[in-house]
Structures are given as C-alpha cells and as structure tokens.
Amino acid sequence: MNETFVRLLCPGCQKTWERKPNELPAHTEQFGCDSCATERRTAEFTRTDHDLDVLKQFQ
C-alpha cells in the first residue's frame, strides 16, 4: 500500500517539505511554518493544485 503525501511550500521562507494529509489541518484552517512562523490557511502552503486536491480528499 502506498502512502499519500501533500507537498508543502512556505510562502514566507520558501521551505519545502511533505506531510501526510491526516497530519494537516483542514485547507481552510490556519497552519504555520516551523521555520519562520508564517501563518496562513493550509491551502496557501500546498505546492500545486494536485496537492490541494489530495488534502481536500482526505478531510
């Protein structure tokens, strides 16, 4: 079984990383970068539309 990940990109510091969709808040909720403390909606951290669709699918 393959694990699904959402690719993230911080709009503040440009850090990239991945997380499992069930480890993230809903796409409309606030989420923060561990590196620079930028806080925005989780949807604004997804790298692509596909990543956003994956996040929505699991929530």
N, CA, C and O atoms as a CHARMM CRD file, in Angstrom:
* protein
*
  236
    1    1 MET  N      0.84000  -1.18300   0.00000 PROA 1      0.00000
    2    1 MET  CA     0.00000   0.00000   0.00000 PROA 1      0.00000
    3    1 MET  C      0.88700   1.24800   0.00000 PROA 1      0.00000
    4    1 MET  O      1.82600   1.35000   0.79000 PROA 1      0.00000
    5    2 ASN  N      0.58600   2.18500  -0.88200 PROA 2      0.00000
    6    2 ASN  CA     1.35200   3.42600  -0.97900 PROA 2      0.00000
    7    2 ASN  C      0.81800   4.45800  -0.00100 PROA 2      0.00000
    8    2 ASN  O     -0.38900   4.56500   0.21400 PROA 2      0.00000
    9    3 GLU  N      1.73300   5.21400   0.58800 PROA 3      0.00000
   10    3 GLU  CA     1.32800   6.30100   1.45600 PROA 3      0.00000
   11    3 GLU  C      1.16500   7.55700   0.61100 PROA 3      0.00000
   12    3 GLU  O      1.89500   7.76800  -0.35800 PROA 3      0.00000
   13    4 THR  N      0.20800   8.38000   0.98700 PROA 4      0.00000
   14    4 THR  CA    -0.04500   9.62200   0.27800 PROA 4      0.00000
   15    4 THR  C      0.53800  10.77700   1.06700 PROA 4      0.00000
   16    4 THR  O      0.42700  10.83300   2.29200 PROA 4      0.00000
   17    5 PHE  N      1.16100  11.69800   0.34900 PROA 5      0.00000
   18    5 PHE  CA     1.74700  12.87600   0.97100 PROA 5      0.00000
   19    5 PHE  C      1.27000  14.12700   0.25100 PROA 5      0.00000
   20    5 PHE  O      0.95100  14.09500  -0.93700 PROA 5      0.00000
   21    6 VAL  N      1.22800  15.21800   0.98200 PROA 6      0.00000
   22    6 VAL  CA     0.94200  16.53100   0.42100 PROA 6      0.00000
   23    6 VAL  C      2.25600  17.30600   0.43900 PROA 6      0.00000
   24    6 VAL  O      2.91000  17.40900   1.47700 PROA 6      0.00000
   25    7 ARG  N      2.62900  17.84000  -0.69700 PROA 7      0.00000
   26    7 ARG  CA     3.85100  18.64900  -0.76100 PROA 7      0.00000
   27    7 ARG  C      3.51300  20.07800  -0.37000 PROA 7      0.00000
   28    7 ARG  O      2.53200  20.65300  -0.84200 PROA 7      0.00000
   29    8 LEU  N      4.33900  20.63700   0.49700 PROA 8      0.00000
   30    8 LEU  CA     4.09800  21.97300   1.02900 PROA 8      0.00000
   31    8 LEU  C      5.23100  22.91900   0.66500 PROA 8      0.00000
   32    8 LEU  O      6.37800  22.50300   0.50700 PROA 8      0.00000
   33    9 LEU  N      4.89400  24.20100   0.53500 PROA 9      0.00000
   34    9 LEU  CA     5.85800  25.25400   0.25800 PROA 9      0.00000
   35    9 LEU  C      5.46900  26.46600   1.08100 PROA 9      0.00000
   36    9 LEU  O      4.36900  26.99600   0.92200 PROA 9      0.00000
   37   10 CYS  N      6.35400  26.91000   1.95700 PROA 10     0.00000
   38   10 CYS  CA     6.05600  28.07300   2.78900 PROA 10     0.00000
   39   10 CYS  C      6.09400  29.33700   1.92500 PROA 10     0.00000
   40   10 CYS  O      7.09300  29.59600   1.25400 PROA 10     0.00000
   41   11 PRO  N      5.01400  30.12400   1.93800 PROA 11     0.00000
   42   11 PRO  CA     5.01000  31.36000   1.15600 PROA 11     0.00000
   43   11 PRO  C      5.93400  32.43200   1.74800 PROA 11     0.00000
   44   11 PRO  O      6.25500  33.41100   1.07300 PROA 11     0.00000
   45   12 GLY  N      6.35900  32.25400   2.99500 PROA 12     0.00000
   46   12 GLY  CA     7.22900  33.23800   3.62500 PROA 12     0.00000
   47   12 GLY  C      8.70500  32.98900   3.38400 PROA 12     0.00000
   48   12 GLY  O      9.41900  33.88000   2.92400 PROA 12     0.00000
   49   13 CYS  N      9.17400  31.76700   3.69700 PROA 13     0.00000
   50   13 CYS  CA    10.61500  31.47500   3.62100 PROA 13     0.00000
   51   13 CYS  C     10.97900  30.50100   2.50000 PROA 13     0.00000
   52   13 CYS  O     12.15700  30.20300   2.30400 PROA 13     0.00000
   53   14 GLN  N      9.99000  30.00500   1.76700 PROA 14     0.00000
   54   14 GLN  CA    10.19800  29.09700   0.63400 PROA 14     0.00000
   55   14 GLN  C     10.67400  27.69800   1.03300 PROA 14     0.00000
   56   14 GLN  O     11.11700  26.93400   0.17600 PROA 14     0.00000
   57   15 LYS  N     10.58800  27.35500   2.30800 PROA 15     0.00000
   58   15 LYS  CA    10.92500  25.99400   2.75400 PROA 15     0.00000
   59   15 LYS  C      9.95100  25.01300   2.10500 PROA 15     0.00000
   60   15 LYS  O      8.76300  25.31100   1.98400 PROA 15     0.00000
   61   16 THR  N     10.44400  23.84000   1.68600 PROA 16     0.00000
   62   16 THR  CA     9.58900  22.80000   1.13000 PROA 16     0.00000
   63   16 THR  C      9.67600  21.56000   2.00100 PROA 16     0.00000
   64   16 THR  O     10.73700  21.23800   2.53400 PROA 16     0.00000
   65   17 TRP  N      8.55700  20.87000   2.14200 PROA 17     0.00000
   66   17 TRP  CA     8.51000  19.62600   2.88300 PROA 17     0.00000
   67   17 TRP  C      7.22900  18.88500   2.53300 PROA 17     0.00000
   68   17 TRP  O      6.39100  19.39100   1.78700 PROA 17     0.00000
   69   18 GLU  N      7.08500  17.69000   3.07700 PROA 18     0.00000
   70   18 GLU  CA     5.89600  16.85900   2.83800 PROA 18     0.00000
   71   18 GLU  C      5.28500  16.45200   4.15800 PROA 18     0.00000
   72   18 GLU  O      5.97900  16.32200   5.16700 PROA 18     0.00000
   73   19 ARG  N      3.97700  16.25200   4.14300 PROA 19     0.00000
   74   19 ARG  CA     3.26200  15.73000   5.30600 PROA 19     0.00000
   75   19 ARG  C      2.13700  14.83400   4.81200 PROA 19     0.00000
   76   19 ARG  O      1.64200  14.99400   3.69600 PROA 19     0.00000
   77   20 LYS  N      1.74700  13.90000   5.64800 PROA 20     0.00000
   78   20 LYS  CA     0.57600  13.08500   5.34900 PROA 20     0.00000
   79   20 LYS  C     -0.65900  13.97400   5.50100 PROA 20     0.00000
   80   20 LYS  O     -0.69400  14.82400   6.39000 PROA 20     0.00000
   81   21 PRO  N     -1.66600  13.79400   4.65400 PROA 21     0.00000
   82   21 PRO  CA    -2.85600  14.64800   4.71200 PROA 21     0.00000
   83   21 PRO  C     -3.54400  14.63400   6.07400 PROA 21     0.00000
   84   21 PRO  O     -4.08600  15.65100   6.50400 PROA 21     0.00000
   85   22 ASN  N     -3.52600  13.48200   6.75700 PROA 22     0.00000
   86   22 ASN  CA    -4.20200  13.40300   8.04600 PROA 22     0.00000
   87   22 ASN  C     -3.41800  14.09000   9.16100 PROA 22     0.00000
   88   22 ASN  O     -3.91900  14.19700  10.28100 PROA 22     0.00000
   89   23 GLU  N     -2.20700  14.55600   8.88300 PROA 23     0.00000
   90   23 GLU  CA    -1.39900  15.29400   9.86000 PROA 23     0.00000
   91   23 GLU  C     -1.58500  16.80500   9.73200 PROA 23     0.00000
   92   23 GLU  O     -1.02200  17.57200  10.51400 PROA 23     0.00000
   93   24 LEU  N     -2.37400  17.23100   8.74800 PROA 24     0.00000
   94   24 LEU  CA    -2.56200  18.65300   8.48200 PROA 24     0.00000
   95   24 LEU  C     -3.96300  19.10700   8.86200 PROA 24     0.00000
   96   24 LEU  O     -4.90800  18.32000   8.80200 PROA 24     0.00000
   97   25 PRO  N     -4.10600  20.38000   9.25400 PROA 25     0.00000
   98   25 PRO  CA    -5.44700  20.90600   9.49000 PROA 25     0.00000
   99   25 PRO  C     -6.20100  21.02500   8.16500 PROA 25     0.00000
  100   25 PRO  O     -5.59800  20.93500   7.09500 PROA 25     0.00000
  101   26 ALA  N     -7.49800  21.22200   8.23700 PROA 26     0.00000
  102   26 ALA  CA    -8.31100  21.40000   7.03000 PROA 26     0.00000
  103   26 ALA  C     -7.75500  22.54700   6.19300 PROA 26     0.00000
  104   26 ALA  O     -7.09400  23.44400   6.71700 PROA 26     0.00000
  105   27 HSD  N     -8.02500  22.51200   4.89500 PROA 27     0.00000
  106   27 HSD  CA    -7.44000  23.50000   3.98100 PROA 27     0.00000
  107   27 HSD  C     -7.86000  24.93600   4.29000 PROA 27     0.00000
  108   27 HSD  O     -7.18500  25.87300   3.86500 PROA 27     0.00000
  109   28 THR  N     -8.95100  25.12900   5.01500 PROA 28     0.00000
  110   28 THR  CA    -9.42300  26.47500   5.35400 PROA 28     0.00000
  111   28 THR  C     -8.94500  26.94400   6.72800 PROA 28     0.00000
  112   28 THR  O     -9.15600  28.10000   7.09400 PROA 28     0.00000
  113   29 GLU  N     -8.30800  26.06100   7.48600 PROA 29     0.00000
  114   29 GLU  CA    -7.83600  26.41500   8.82400 PROA 29     0.00000
  115   29 GLU  C     -6.41900  26.97300   8.78600 PROA 29     0.00000
  116   29 GLU  O     -5.70300  26.80200   7.79900 PROA 29     0.00000
  117   30 GLN  N     -6.02000  27.63800   9.86200 PROA 30     0.00000
  118   30 GLN  CA    -4.68400  28.22200   9.96200 PROA 30     0.00000
  119   30 GLN  C     -3.62700  27.14100  10.15100 PROA 30     0.00000
  120   30 GLN  O     -3.84000  26.14700  10.84400 PROA 30     0.00000
  121   31 PHE  N     -2.48500  27.36500   9.51700 PROA 31     0.00000
  122   31 PHE  CA    -1.35100  26.46400   9.58800 PROA 31     0.00000
  123   31 PHE  C     -0.10400  27.31800   9.65100 PROA 31     0.00000
  124   31 PHE  O     -0.07000  28.40000   9.06500 PROA 31     0.00000
  125   32 GLY  N      0.92300  26.85900  10.35000 PROA 32     0.00000
  126   32 GLY  CA     2.13700  27.64800  10.49000 PROA 32     0.00000
  127   32 GLY  C      3.38400  26.89100  10.08300 PROA 32     0.00000
  128   32 GLY  O      3.47800  25.67400  10.24500 PROA 32     0.00000
  129   33 CYS  N      4.33600  27.63300   9.55200 PROA 33     0.00000
  130   33 CYS  CA     5.63500  27.08900   9.17200 PROA 33     0.00000
  131   33 CYS  C      6.50200  26.97000  10.42100 PROA 33     0.00000
  132   33 CYS  O      6.58200  27.90500  11.21700 PROA 33     0.00000
  133   34 ASP  N      7.14300  25.83300  10.58800 PROA 34     0.00000
  134   34 ASP  CA     8.02100  25.62300  11.73600 PROA 34     0.00000
  135   34 ASP  C      9.30100  26.43800  11.63700 PROA 34     0.00000
  136   34 ASP  O      9.92900  26.72400  12.65600 PROA 34     0.00000
  137   35 SER  N      9.69500  26.81300  10.43600 PROA 35     0.00000
  138   35 SER  CA    10.95700  27.52200  10.25100 PROA 35     0.00000
  139   35 SER  C     10.85600  29.02400  10.48000 PROA 35     0.00000
  140   35 SER  O     11.72200  29.61900  11.12100 PROA 35     0.00000
  141   36 CYS  N      9.78500  29.64200   9.95000 PROA 36     0.00000
  142   36 CYS  CA     9.72100  31.10900  10.01500 PROA 36     0.00000
  143   36 CYS  C      8.47300  31.63800  10.71800 PROA 36     0.00000
  144   36 CYS  O      8.32200  32.85000  10.86900 PROA 36     0.00000
  145   37 ALA  N      7.58800  30.75800  11.14600 PROA 37     0.00000
  146   37 ALA  CA     6.36900  31.11500  11.88100 PROA 37     0.00000
  147   37 ALA  C      5.32600  31.84500  11.02800 PROA 37     0.00000
  148   37 ALA  O      4.40700  32.45800  11.57200 PROA 37     0.00000
  149   38 THR  N      5.45700  31.78600   9.70700 PROA 38     0.00000
  150   38 THR  CA     4.41300  32.33300   8.83800 PROA 38     0.00000
  151   38 THR  C      3.13000  31.54800   9.08500 PROA 38     0.00000
  152   38 THR  O      3.15900  30.31800   9.12600 PROA 38     0.00000
  153   39 GLU  N      2.00600  32.24100   9.25000 PROA 39     0.00000
  154   39 GLU  CA     0.71500  31.57800   9.43400 PROA 39     0.00000
  155   39 GLU  C     -0.25700  32.02600   8.36200 PROA 39     0.00000
  156   39 GLU  O     -0.48500  33.21600   8.14800 PROA 39     0.00000
  157   40 ARG  N     -0.82100  31.03100   7.69800 PROA 40     0.00000
  158   40 ARG  CA    -1.83400  31.27000   6.67300 PROA 40     0.00000
  159   40 ARG  C     -2.73800  30.04500   6.62200 PROA 40     0.00000
  160   40 ARG  O     -2.53400  29.07300   7.34900 PROA 40     0.00000
  161   41 ARG  N     -3.74900  30.11000   5.74500 PROA 41     0.00000
  162   41 ARG  CA    -4.59400  28.93600   5.55100 PROA 41     0.00000
  163   41 ARG  C     -3.73200  27.80400   5.00200 PROA 41     0.00000
  164   41 ARG  O     -2.80200  28.04400   4.23200 PROA 41     0.00000
  165   42 THR  N     -4.03800  26.58300   5.39400 PROA 42     0.00000
  166   42 THR  CA    -3.26600  25.42000   4.94000 PROA 42     0.00000
  167   42 THR  C     -3.21500  25.36800   3.41600 PROA 42     0.00000
  168   42 THR  O     -2.19000  24.99600   2.84600 PROA 42     0.00000
  169   43 ALA  N     -4.30400  25.73400   2.75300 PROA 43     0.00000
  170   43 ALA  CA    -4.34800  25.71600   1.28700 PROA 43     0.00000
  171   43 ALA  C     -3.24400  26.56400   0.67200 PROA 43     0.00000
  172   43 ALA  O     -2.75800  26.23800  -0.41100 PROA 43     0.00000
  173   44 GLU  N     -2.83700  27.63700   1.32900 PROA 44     0.00000
  174   44 GLU  CA    -1.80600  28.52100   0.78600 PROA 44     0.00000
  175   44 GLU  C     -0.41100  27.90300   0.86700 PROA 44     0.00000
  176   44 GLU  O      0.52500  28.40800   0.24700 PROA 44     0.00000
  177   45 PHE  N     -0.26600  26.82300   1.61800 PROA 45     0.00000
  178   45 PHE  CA     1.02200  26.13100   1.72800 PROA 45     0.00000
  179   45 PHE  C      1.15600  24.99200   0.72200 PROA 45     0.00000
  180   45 PHE  O      2.26400  24.49600   0.51600 PROA 45     0.00000
  181   46 THR  N      0.06900  24.56600   0.09100 PROA 46     0.00000
  182   46 THR  CA     0.17400  23.45800  -0.85700 PROA 46     0.00000
  183   46 THR  C      0.91100  23.92700  -2.10700 PROA 46     0.00000
  184   46 THR  O      0.69400  25.03700  -2.59100 PROA 46     0.00000
  185   47 ARG  N      1.78600  23.06200  -2.62100 PROA 47     0.00000
  186   47 ARG  CA     2.64000  23.45700  -3.75400 PROA 47     0.00000
  187   47 ARG  C      1.88000  23.53700  -5.06700 PROA 47     0.00000
  188   47 ARG  O      2.14300  24.41900  -5.88400 PROA 47     0.00000
  189   48 THR  N      0.93700  22.62100  -5.27800 PROA 48     0.00000
  190   48 THR  CA     0.22000  22.58200  -6.55300 PROA 48     0.00000
  191   48 THR  C     -1.27000  22.38100  -6.29800 PROA 48     0.00000
  192   48 THR  O     -1.68600  22.08700  -5.17700 PROA 48     0.00000
  193   49 ASP  N     -2.05800  22.54000  -7.33800 PROA 49     0.00000
  194   49 ASP  CA    -3.49000  22.26300  -7.24300 PROA 49     0.00000
  195   49 ASP  C     -3.73000  20.79400  -6.89700 PROA 49     0.00000
  196   49 ASP  O     -4.66500  20.45900  -6.17000 PROA 49     0.00000
  197   50 HSD  N     -2.87000  19.92600  -7.43100 PROA 50     0.00000
  198   50 HSD  CA    -2.99900  18.49800  -7.12800 PROA 50     0.00000
  199   50 HSD  C     -2.81300  18.23900  -5.62900 PROA 50     0.00000
  200   50 HSD  O     -3.56400  17.46600  -5.03600 PROA 50     0.00000
  201   51 ASP  N     -1.81500  18.88400  -5.01800 PROA 51     0.00000
  202   51 ASP  CA    -1.59600  18.72600  -3.58100 PROA 51     0.00000
  203   51 ASP  C     -2.80900  19.22100  -2.79200 PROA 51     0.00000
  204   51 ASP  O     -3.20400  18.60200  -1.80400 PROA 51     0.00000
  205   52 LEU  N     -3.39800  20.33400  -3.22700 PROA 52     0.00000
  206   52 LEU  CA    -4.59400  20.85300  -2.57100 PROA 52     0.00000
  207   52 LEU  C     -5.75600  19.87200  -2.71400 PROA 52     0.00000
  208   52 LEU  O     -6.50100  19.65200  -1.75900 PROA 52     0.00000
  209   53 ASP  N     -5.91400  19.28600  -3.89100 PROA 53     0.00000
  210   53 ASP  CA    -6.97800  18.29800  -4.11100 PROA 53     0.00000
  211   53 ASP  C     -6.78800  17.07900  -3.21500 PROA 53     0.00000
  212   53 ASP  O     -7.76000  16.55700  -2.67000 PROA 53     0.00000
  213   54 VAL  N     -5.55100  16.62200  -3.05700 PROA 54     0.00000
  214   54 VAL  CA    -5.26200  15.47900  -2.18100 PROA 54     0.00000
  215   54 VAL  C     -5.63300  15.82700  -0.73400 PROA 54     0.00000
  216   54 VAL  O     -6.25400  15.02600  -0.03600 PROA 54     0.00000
  217   55 LEU  N     -5.24900  17.01700  -0.29800 PROA 55     0.00000
  218   55 LEU  CA    -5.57100  17.45900   1.06500 PROA 55     0.00000
  219   55 LEU  C     -7.08300  17.48500   1.28000 PROA 55     0.00000
  220   55 LEU  O     -7.57400  16.99200   2.29600 PROA 55     0.00000
  221   56 LYS  N     -7.81800  18.05400   0.33300 PROA 56     0.00000
  222   56 LYS  CA    -9.28400  18.13000   0.45800 PROA 56     0.00000
  223   56 LYS  C     -9.91100  16.74000   0.46200 PROA 56     0.00000
  224   56 LYS  O    -10.87900  16.50100   1.18500 PROA 56     0.00000
  225   57 GLN  N     -9.37600  15.83000  -0.32700 PROA 57     0.00000
  226   57 GLN  CA    -9.92300  14.48500  -0.44500 PROA 57     0.00000
  227   57 GLN  C     -9.84700  13.72100   0.88800 PROA 57     0.00000
  228   57 GLN  O    -10.72600  12.91200   1.18500 PROA 57     0.00000
  229   58 PHE  N     -8.82700  13.96900   1.67000 PROA 58     0.00000
  230   58 PHE  CA    -8.63000  13.24100   2.90600 PROA 58     0.00000
  231   58 PHE  C     -9.26400  13.93100   4.11100 PROA 58     0.00000
  232   58 PHE  O     -9.11700  13.45400   5.23600 PROA 58     0.00000
  233   59 GLN  N     -9.96400  15.04100   3.89800 PROA 59     0.00000
  234   59 GLN  CA   -10.56800  15.74600   5.03100 PROA 59     0.00000
  235   59 GLN  C    -12.05100  15.86300   4.90400 PROA 59     0.00000
  236   59 GLN  O    -12.70200  16.43100   5.78100 PROA 59     0.00000
